[in-house]
Amino acid sequence: MSGNGLAVHLCDNGWIRVKVPLPFSLRYVNSYLLPEAEGWTLIDPGLHTPEAAALWTEVLSGLSITAGQIKRIVLTHQHPDHYGLAGWFQERSGAPACMSLPAHRYALRLWGEDRSFDQELTEQFRQHGMPETLLEQIASHLAGFVERVSPQPEVTYIEEGMSMQFGGRSWELLHTPGHASGHICFYDRTGLEMICGDAVLPGITPNISLVPGEHPDPLQQFLDSLNRLSRFDVVMAYPGHREPFANFRGRTQDLITHHEQRLHHIEGLLQEPVTGYQLCERLFGARTMGSAHNLRFAMSETLAHLEHLVHKGRAAKVKAGYGLFKYVSAVV
């Protein structure tokens, strides 16, 4: 497999992990090939870019796997770095693509023929103080993802309460929203392994975004998901980014603590009314400069934390004129 030795890794349980390249700071997404009695199950195939498609062509050839041997495509969630190549693989393999209904609905809002998300998100950012020049960059950036998720797959819906058989095991489906609407984790109660997508990541914190038309307090969803996941016995977790890891329960607690500390820090910055964009600049600063991708995630995460504080009665959201909102501490 010349040229892709750094991209293909054999997991201890016999799975194949493929590090599919991404054109932004995360660098790669983990895709997993699980051997079946006949063929393979593919989990989260990656973003549809020429580089990723070329890598997959080379990897499959090097592993002597034909497209027709891909029997099932499983998606933890709808974000383009996980979902983007699902339709590309489905066209070549004829395999069903499995994801939750809420995740698919959100994908259609983003990239379907009647998509409205570009306008809705830019209007949300406008109400929270983002300058017009940056709003134009955000809209263009979002539109650029359509080709990176095309063709889009025909979807078979899965949901919590179901179990799925793949990789020679039975997997419980766990609905774990917060990072993404309809996010699904897969738990093997016998082998004590968890396929966790982006619900729990080692070394980095999953982005939590306030998304127009979705849950009004995604950070609370995320914290609830983490608290629930922390109760599972897990000897090895397989995440969407970074390396598989063992200390799953400890990592869930680390993420909860991180957000508690971030919320406390933000409260201290709300002694005077500020817009979401002003606070985003203070929190993320130069890390968002020159990148519409980074700015979108930073702004959405800032708003998710602010809205959580409002829902908890720890901050107030006030109208500031010209269609703007500002946030201020609720502590007298």
C-alpha positions in Angstrom: 0.0 0.0 0.0 2.6 2.5 -1.1 1.9 6.1 -0.1 -0.7 5.4 2.6 1.2 3.6 5.3 0.6 6.4 7.7 -3.1 6.4 7.0 -3.9 2.7 7.6 -3.7 1.2 11.1 -4.6 -2.3 12.4 -6.5 -2.0 15.7 -6.0 -4.5 18.4 -9.4 -6.0 17.8 -8.7 -6.7 14.1 -10.5 -3.6 12.7 -8.8 -1.4 10.2 -8.6 2.3 11.0 -8.2 4.7 8.1 -7.1 8.3 8.8 -9.0 10.1 6.0 -7.5 13.6 5.3 -9.3 16.8 6.1 -8.5 20.3 4.7 -8.7 22.0 8.1 -7.1 21.9 11.5 -8.3 18.5 12.6 -6.2 17.1 9.8 -8.0 13.7 9.6 -11.1 11.8 10.6 -11.1 8.2 11.7 -12.9 5.7 9.5 -13.2 2.1 10.5 -13.5 -1.0 8.4 -14.9 -4.0 10.4 -14.6 -7.5 8.9 -17.8 -9.5 8.4 -18.3 -13.2 7.6 -18.8 -11.8 4.0 -17.5 -8.3 3.3 -17.0 -5.3 5.5 -18.9 -2.7 7.5 -17.6 0.9 7.0 -18.1 3.5 9.7 -17.8 7.3 9.0 -16.1 7.3 5.6 -14.9 10.9 5.7 -15.2 14.2 3.7 -15.6 14.0 0.0 -12.5 15.6 -1.4 -10.3 14.5 -4.3 -7.5 13.6 -1.8 -9.9 11.5 0.4 -11.3 9.7 -2.7 -7.8 9.0 -4.0 -6.7 7.7 -0.6 -9.7 5.3 -0.3 -9.1 4.0 -3.9 -5.5 3.2 -3.0 -6.4 1.8 0.5 -9.0 -0.6 -0.8 -6.8 -1.7 -3.6 -3.9 -2.4 -1.2 -6.2 -4.3 1.1 -7.7 -6.3 -1.9 -11.2 -5.0 -1.0 -13.6 -4.3 -3.8 -16.4 -1.7 -3.5 -18.9 -4.5 -3.7 -17.5 -6.0 -0.5 -18.7 -3.0 1.5 -22.0 -4.3 2.8 -23.0 -1.5 5.2 -22.1 2.1 5.8 -22.7 3.3 9.3 -22.7 7.0 10.3 -22.4 8.2 13.8 -23.6 11.7 12.7 -24.1 14.0 9.9 -21.2 16.4 10.0 -19.5 16.5 6.6 -16.2 15.1 7.8 -18.0 11.9 8.7 -20.9 11.9 6.2 -19.4 13.4 3.1 -18.3 10.2 1.3 -21.3 8.1 2.2 -23.1 8.6 -1.1 -19.8 8.1 -3.0 -19.4 4.7 -1.4 -23.1 3.9 -1.8 -22.9 4.5 -5.5 -20.0 2.1 -5.8 -21.1 -0.6 -3.4 -24.9 -0.5 -3.3 -24.6 -0.7 0.5 -27.2 0.8 2.7 -26.2 4.0 4.6 -27.4 3.9 8.2 -27.9 7.0 10.3 -30.6 8.5 12.7 -33.6 10.4 11.4 -32.7 13.7 13.3 -29.2 13.6 11.8 -30.5 13.1 8.3 -33.0 15.8 8.6 -30.3 18.2 9.6 -28.1 17.1 6.7 -30.9 17.9 4.3 -31.3 21.4 5.9 -27.6 21.9 5.3 -27.2 20.5 1.8 -30.6 19.4 0.4 -32.2 20.9 -2.6 -34.3 23.2 -0.4 -31.5 24.0 2.0 -32.1 27.1 4.1 -29.3 26.8 6.7 -26.9 29.3 5.1 -29.4 32.2 5.5 -30.5 31.0 8.9 -27.0 30.8 10.4 -25.8 34.1 9.0 -29.0 35.8 10.3 -28.3 34.3 13.8 -24.7 35.6 13.7 -25.9 39.0 12.5 -28.3 39.3 15.5 -25.3 38.6 17.7 -23.0 41.3 16.3 -20.9 39.7 13.6 -19.8 42.3 11.0 -21.3 42.0 7.5 -17.9 41.4 5.8 -17.5 38.3 7.9 -21.1 37.2 7.4 -20.4 37.1 3.7 -17.4 34.8 4.2 -19.5 32.5 6.4 -22.2 32.1 3.8 -19.7 31.4 1.0 -17.9 28.9 3.3 -21.1 27.0 4.0 -22.1 26.8 0.3 -18.7 25.3 -0.4 -19.5 22.1 1.5 -22.3 21.0 -0.8 -19.8 19.4 -3.2 -18.0 17.8 -0.3 -21.1 15.8 0.7 -22.2 14.9 -2.8 -23.6 12.6 -4.0 -25.8 12.3 -0.9 -26.9 8.8 0.1 -30.2 7.1 0.4 -30.6 6.6 4.1 -31.8 3.7 6.2 -32.8 5.1 9.6 -31.5 3.7 12.9 -32.4 4.8 16.4 -31.8 4.2 20.1 -33.5 1.0 21.3 -32.3 -0.9 18.3 -29.3 -3.2 18.2 -27.1 -3.8 15.1 -25.0 -6.7 14.2 -21.6 -5.8 12.6 -18.0 -6.8 13.1 -19.3 -10.2 14.5 -20.9 -8.5 17.5 -24.1 -7.0 18.8 -24.1 -3.3 19.3 -26.5 -1.2 21.4 -27.4 2.2 19.9 -27.2 5.2 22.2 -28.6 8.6 21.3 -26.0 11.1 22.4 -26.9 14.6 21.1 -25.0 17.7 21.9 -22.2 17.8 19.5 -24.7 17.0 16.7 -28.4 16.4 16.5 -29.1 12.7 16.3 -25.6 11.6 17.2 -25.4 7.8 17.8 -22.8 5.9 19.8 -22.5 2.1 19.5 -21.8 0.0 22.6 -20.8 -3.7 22.8 -21.8 -4.8 26.3 -19.9 -8.1 26.0 -16.6 -6.8 24.7 -17.0 -3.4 26.6 -16.1 -1.4 23.5 -17.6 1.9 22.4 -17.7 3.5 19.0 -18.2 7.1 20.1 -17.9 9.3 17.0 -17.4 12.8 18.2 -19.4 12.5 21.4 -16.2 11.8 23.4 -12.8 12.7 22.0 -9.3 12.3 23.5 -7.1 15.3 23.8 -9.5 17.8 22.2 -13.0 19.0 23.1 -15.9 18.3 20.7 -17.4 21.5 19.3 -20.8 22.4 20.8 -22.7 24.8 18.5 -26.0 26.7 18.9 -27.7 25.9 15.6 -30.8 27.8 14.4 -33.8 25.5 14.3 -32.2 22.8 16.5 -32.2 22.4 20.3 -32.1 25.7 22.2 -29.5 24.4 24.8 -27.1 22.0 23.0 -24.6 22.3 25.8 -27.1 20.9 28.3 -27.7 18.1 25.8 -24.0 17.4 25.6 -23.5 17.4 29.4 -26.5 15.1 29.7 -24.9 12.7 27.1 -21.6 12.8 28.9 -23.1 12.0 32.2 -25.0 9.1 30.7 -22.0 7.7 28.8 -19.9 7.9 32.0 -22.0 5.1 33.5 -20.9 2.6 30.8 -18.0 0.2 31.4 -15.6 0.7 28.5 -12.2 -0.9 28.0 -11.6 0.7 24.6 -13.3 3.6 22.8 -13.0 4.3 19.1 -13.4 8.0 18.4 -13.9 10.1 15.3 -10.6 11.9 15.8 -7.3 11.2 17.5 -6.3 7.7 18.7 -8.5 5.0 20.2 -8.3 5.3 24.0 -9.0 3.4 27.2 -9.9 5.9 30.0 -13.4 6.5 28.6 -15.1 7.4 31.9 -12.3 9.7 33.0 -12.4 11.5 29.6 -16.2 12.1 30.0 -15.5 13.7 33.4 -12.6 15.8 31.9 -15.0 17.2 29.3 -17.7 18.0 31.9 -15.1 19.8 34.0 -13.8 21.7 31.0 -17.2 23.1 30.2 -17.9 24.0 33.9 -14.7 26.0 33.9 -15.5 27.7 30.6 -18.9 28.7 31.8 -17.5 30.2 35.0 -14.9 32.1 33.0 -17.6 33.5 30.7 -19.7 34.6 33.6 -16.8 36.7 34.7 -16.7 38.4 31.3 -20.4 39.5 31.5 -20.2 42.3 34.0 -21.1 44.7 31.2 -23.4 43.8 28.3 -21.6 42.2 25.3 -22.7 40.8 22.0 -21.9 37.2 21.2 -19.4 38.3 18.6 -17.5 40.6 21.1 -17.3 37.7 23.5 -16.2 35.3 20.8 -13.3 37.7 19.9 -12.2 37.7 23.6 -12.4 34.0 24.0 -10.8 32.8 20.7 -9.0 35.9 19.3 -6.4 35.2 16.7 -7.4 31.5 16.4 -10.3 32.6 14.2 -8.5 35.1 12.0 -8.4 34.3 8.3 -10.6 31.2 8.6 -14.3 31.2 8.1 -14.4 27.6 9.2 -12.8 28.3 12.6 -14.8 31.5 13.0 -18.1 29.6 12.4 -17.3 27.0 15.1 -16.0 29.6 17.6 -19.0 31.8 17.2 -21.5 28.9 17.4 -19.7 27.5 20.5 -19.7 30.9 22.2 -23.4 31.3 21.7 -24.0 27.7 23.0 -22.3 28.6 26.2 -24.1 32.0 26.5 -27.5 30.4 25.9 -26.8 27.7 28.5 -26.1 30.4 31.1 -29.3 32.1 30.2 -31.3 28.8 30.5 -29.7 28.3 33.9 -30.5 31.8 35.1 -26.8 32.7 35.3 -27.0 35.3 32.5 -29.6 37.5 30.8 -30.2 38.1 27.1 -31.3 41.6 26.3 -32.3 43.5 23.2 -29.8 46.2 22.3 -31.4 47.9 19.3 -30.8 47.5 15.6 -31.9 43.8 15.9 -28.9 43.0 18.2 -28.9 41.0 21.3 -26.4 41.3 24.2 -25.7 39.2 27.2 -25.0 40.3 30.8 -24.5 38.5 34.1 -27.7 37.8 36.0 -25.8 38.0 39.3 -26.6 41.3 41.1 
